[in-house]
């Protein structure tokens, strides 16, 4: 999977001009989403915030579906046709179906993720009660701490090798592969831990780069992180959003590369 991570970074560099064209619209939508959440963040619920980001999820899904089709089948957007009407229609129909399936799958995966994330959120009241317990003090009469977020977090950690591959189900959707075959291949080949490691390898350099770049920006513009203005918040969040798109591209290509050896490359209309 280390080699697969290298493939992801190589693809990002080699296809940088094509990817800049693809990433423009998804980044704009993510920027507008970030702007809305920043402007209304204090007066918006977690559920409403999840709904606000749905357009950006569709845009990200479209971007990653195009990346998979480009990497796995050497297709470009917009797609060049051969001039053979029947063959072009079949190819376009298959491509369209795969991309739509990948987008819908990507959005559903993230909506489920946000639902699980909501179960991990600890209320301010519980934070105060936990702080009281950590200080060795007794809880006020009638007060009770909810341990649900902690139990959910532990359950997710111990079952990670089973659910982590599910996050990447948009890959088989875009590559015209059955979900069952994709998942069972990962299980049979014991690839879950390697996929987790691959993702970490793809993530860490970007996190390090983001931290360094953010520190440079903060120092250069004398930004007070404890008292940021709205404009500064939007600017720094936009950088993070752009980096997240790059991480998505690199990790998607890396995992597609790592698992593609177990599947035949299909561009026809049949799975």
N, C-alpha and C positions, 0 to 999 in steps of 0.2 A: 504493500500500500504506500510505502515511501516513494517508490517509483511512480505510482499513480498520482501522487501529490505533485511530483515533478511534471507530469504530463499536464496537470491542471494549470500550473504556473506557466508552462511553455505555451499552452493554448492562449492564455490571457495575453501574453506578450506578442505571440505570432499573429494573433487575430485582433490586435488592439484597435486598428482602424475600423474594422467591421463591428466590433463590440461597442465602440463609441457611438456608432449610429444606432445600434440596438438599445443601448442603455439610456439614451437621451430622454425618451418619453417616460419610461418607468421612474427615472430619477426625478423628473419634473412632477410626476404624480405623488411620489413619496415626499418631495419637498412641500407641496401644497398640503398634504396630509399632516406633515410635521408642523406646518404653519397653523393649521386649524387646531391641532391638539395643543399647541403652545398658547394660542389666543384664548381657547375655551377650556384649557386643561383643568383649571380650578373649579369650574362649574359643570363638569361632565363626569358621568359615572363610568365605571370600568366597562360595563356592557355597551354603553354608547360609544366609548372610545374604540372598542373592538369593531363596531359597525362603521365608524369613520374610516378605518384603515382598509376596509374591504376593497375599494378601488385600487389601492396600491398593491394589494395581494394579487388581484387579477393581472396587473401590469407586470409584477415580478414573475408570476407564473408564465405569462407570455414570453418574457425575456428568457427564462431558463428553458422553456420548451424549444425556443429558437436555437439556443445554444446546444441543446442535446441533438437536435436535427442537424445542426451544422457540424458538430464533432463526429457523430456516429454515421451520418449519411452524406456528409459533404454538401448539404443543401444550404442555400443562401436565401435571405429575405431582402428584397422581393425575389421570388424564385424564377430562374431562367427556364423556359420551356424548350422542348426539343423540336416542336413543330408537328409532331405526330399527335393528332387530335385525341384519339382514343387513349393512347398511352399517357398523354399529359393529363387528361381528365381523371384517369384512375390514380395517377400519382398525386395530383392535387387533392383529390378526395381523401386519399389515405393520409396525406400530410395534414390536411385540415382536421380530420377526425382525431388524429394523434395529438395535435396541438391543443385542441379544445379539451380533450380528455385530460391532458397534463395540467392545463390551467384550472379546470374544475377540481381535480385531485389536489393540486397545490393549495387552493383556497380552503377546501374542506379540512385538509391536514392542519392548516394554521388556525382555523376556527376551533378545531378540537383542542389544539395546543393552548389557545387562549382560555378555553373553558377549564382545562386542567390547571393552567396558571392561576386562574381565579380561586381555585381550591387551595392554592399554596399561599395566598395572601393572608397575612396576619393583621388583624384590626389594630388600630392605635390603642384601644382598651386592653387587648391581650398583650401588646408590647409592654404596657405599663405594669400589668400583672406579672409578666415574666421577669421584668426588671426587679420587681419587688421580691420575687422568689430567688433570683440570682444574688440578691443582697442578703439573703438569709432571713428575710422578714416574713411574717405571716400575712396571708391574704386577708383583706377586709371581709367581714361577715357577709356571707351570701355570694361572694365573688367566685367565679369559676372560669378557669382558663380552658380554651378550646385547643386540643392537641391535634385536631384534624390536619392542619397544614404540615405538621411535623411527620405524622403518620403517612400522609400522601407522599411527602418527599422521600421518606425511607423506602416506601413501596416502589417508587420510580427508580431509585438508585439500584435496588436489588433485582429489578426486572428490566434493566436498561438494555441488555443484550437481546431481549425479545421485542421491545417496542421501538428501539432506535432505527432499525431498518425500515419501519413503517413510514418514517419521516420522508424517506426517499421514494415513495411510491409514484411520484410524478415522473420519475425516470422511466420505468417500464411503460407508463401511459404514453409518453412522448416517443419511446422507441418501439412501440407496437409489440409489447411483450405482456403476457398474462401476469397479473399481480401474484397469483399463486405460484407460478414458476419462478418469478423473481425472488419471492420470500423464501420458498423452499430451497432454492439454490444457495441463498445466503446461509440458511440453517445447516444444510448438508455439508457445505464447504467450510463451515465454522468461520464465517467471514465477519460476524457481527463485531467482534472486538477489533478486527482490522479496519472495519469501516469507521468505528469510533476513533481509532488512532489516526486514520487518514484525515478525518474531519479536524481533529485537533492540530495536526501538522499544517493543514490549510489555514486554520484560524489564527494560530499564534503569531506568525509573522505580520499579519495585518493588524492584530491587536497591538503588537509592539510598535509598528509603524504609526498607528493611530495615536498611541500614547506620546510618542516623540513629537509628531507633527502638532498635536494639540498643545503640548507644552511650549513649542516654539511660537504658536499663534498666541497663546495666553501671555507669554512673555513679551512678544513683539507689540501687542496691542494693550498690554497692561490690564488684562481682564481679571476682575475679582471673581473667582469661582463661587465664593460664598454669597455674592450679591450681583449676579449677572443680570444685565438688562435683557429685555425681550429679544432685541436684535441679536445680541451675543448668544443667547440660548438657541435661537433658530439657526444661526450660522454654525455653531458647534454641532448641533444635532444633524444638520444637513451633511456635514463631513462624515459623521458616523453612519448616516443612511447610505451615502455613496460607498463607503467601505463595506457595508453589509452586502451591497449588490455585488461587489467584487468577490467577497468571500463566497457568496452563493454561486457565482460563475465557476470559480476555481474548484470548490468542493464538488459541485455537480459534475464537472468534467472528470475530476479525479475518480469519483466513485463509479461513474459511467465507464471509464477506462478500465477500472479494476474488475468490474463484473462482466464486461462485454465479451471476455474470452469464453464465457460459458454459454453464450447465445449466438445463434447465427444472425448475421446482419440482414434484416428484412426491410425491403422498401416497397413490397407489393401491397395488395389490399387485404391479404389474409394474414392472420396471426399464426 
